[in-house]
Amino acid sequence: MRASPGSEASLWVLFRGQLRRDLKLAFGQPSELANPLAFFVVVITLFPLGVSPEPGVLAGMAPGVLWIAALLATLLGLEALFRRDRDDGTLEQMVLRAQPLYLPVVARMLAHWMVTGLPLTLLAPVLGGMLNLAPEARLPLMLGLALGTPVLVLLGGVGAALTVGLRTGGVLLALLVLPLFVPVLILGVSAAELAGSGLDPTGPLLWLAAGTSFAITTVPFAIAAALRIGVETG
Amino acid sequence: MKYIPDGLRRLWHRMGSPRWFYETTGSWVPWLAASAALLLGVGTVWGLAYAPPDYLQGDSFRIIYIHVPAAYLAQAGYMLMAVCGVVLLVWRMKLADMVMATVAPVGAAFTFLALATGSIWGKPTWGTYWIWDARITSVLILLFLYLGIMGLRRAIERPEAAGRACAILAIVGVINIPIIKYSVDWWMTLHQPATFSVTSAPAMPPVMWIPLLLNVLGFNLLFAVSVIQGTRTEVLLRERRTRWVTDLCRQERA
């Protein structure tokens, strides 16, 4: 049975198709998949070398360092987010389809998060251990990253979509999205720090959860609008 | 739609025409500029020379006469840009894009002025040029948002696409500004003991706040005149291939 365009069934098919395709493409290039993670680990390694290997000092700055490294690793993966789709014309087809862009965009961002934000989240407690992060802060750090990295990916997606047709994307992209990352950084770090000093981290985590829900419902519209412009300019 | 008065509706439709804007505002600019100069002159001289010194901060508080209007316009400018962005995306009004293109550098300049005066003010009051105070930090992030929008506009070659891209970014930014502000406030309460605070007098006497009021009005007019004049230039630049602009240039030359 073929569903008519715009019906619920066809949108769901579209969503799953997009997700499957993007994951397949991502796993087709394992080296690209591993790069942001390797970057994450290397940046973390620089801090004991550059600041101090003293366990006490490291423990104090561990939440901030882990979060900033996660921010930068996310940023690194963003530039290529829509580039290949744009170069081979897939993006144009996506925009020209009769169905609204919202769900395919959500699927695209979800796939991207599954190969960047999720592994970062899983890797964070290990690196936290290396930075002497307080054991009781590890779970709040992970929860914070699990809730916060989707927001980073979505907000970054707006920047990536706006700069998709441009030759000078990289640095401009950082300038566009890093200021928008500030609230996520603050909330994520404060959750881990509160837990590290024996306080209840629920507050910032709930705020992060609220931010994630808000971002998932609204930001894909901005990404879709930006992609339409990007396709027109290209 | 029938509840909107006819005059307002006509004005709205006319504003869609850059030519109408150019021709109407031409006579405004000298008046606005003159009243801005008058208000700023009176307000600044009064504030700097005649207002009494603050009982705690002495003369250093006088920078408030520049700092406060600049800081307020820095935020208002971003709001204006976002409103123009909505108008551009919804009604495709070309003039909104031209205003948006002009507001970005003007707003960024006021933001920088607010940061610079705040930093200079910080030295005598807090003993340092820069502290990571909540307000300073959020204004710094506001400056980054302005710079991002300016950079994006410069990077996209086609002006129409650049306008709509900047509109999206401005709207995303304006939703984020309160979130950034609250998160930074929270970060402050978590990190910083409240040792530093602006120790201003509880309530200003009129001789202190009247010059401030004059300067706020004057800065508003200065902002308006900068934006209007900048938009007029933008109109000429973008419409340079149209008949009325070439006619205008021919008249000027003759």
Contacts between the chains, C-beta under 8 A, distances in Angstrom:
chain1	res1	chain2	res2	distance
A	155	B	172	7.5
A	158	B	168	7.1
A	158	B	169	7.4
A	158	B	172	5.7
A	162	B	152	6.3
A	162	B	165	4.9
A	162	B	168	6.6
A	162	B	169	6.3
A	163	B	152	7.4
A	163	B	155	7.1
A	165	B	156	7.6
A	166	B	155	5.1
A	166	B	156	6.6
A	168	B	155	5.7
A	172	B	148	7.7
A	172	B	151	5.1
A	172	B	152	6.6
A	172	B	155	5.5
A	175	B	144	6.9
A	175	B	147	6.3
A	175	B	148	4.8
A	175	B	151	5.6
A	176	B	148	4.4
A	176	B	151	7.5
A	176	B	152	6.4
A	176	B	169	6.6
A	178	B	144	7.4
A	179	B	141	4.9
A	179	B	144	4.2
A	179	B	145	5.4
A	179	B	148	6.7
A	179	B	173	8.0
A	179	B	180	7.5
A	180	B	172	7.0
A	180	B	173	7.2
A	180	B	176	5.4
A	182	B	141	5.9
A	182	B	180	5.3
A	182	B	183	6.6
A	182	B	184	7.2
A	183	B	176	7.3
A	183	B	179	4.9
A	183	B	180	5.6
A	183	B	182	7.8
A	183	B	183	3.8
A	186	B	183	4.4
A	186	B	184	6.9
A	186	B	186	6.7
A	186	B	187	4.5
A	187	B	183	6.3
A	187	B	186	8.0
A	190	B	186	7.1
A	190	B	187	6.8
A	190	B	190	5.4
A	193	B	190	7.3
A	194	B	190	7.9
A	211	B	179	7.4
A	218	B	175	7.8
A	219	B	172	7.6
A	222	B	168	5.6
A	222	B	171	7.3
A	222	B	172	5.4
A	225	B	89	7.4
A	225	B	164	7.9
A	225	B	168	5.5
A	226	B	165	6.6
A	226	B	168	5.3
A	229	B	161	5.3
A	229	B	164	5.1
A	229	B	165	5.3
A	229	B	168	7.5
A	232	B	161	6.1
A	233	B	156	6.4
A	233	B	157	7.6
A	233	B	158	5.8
A	233	B	161	4.3
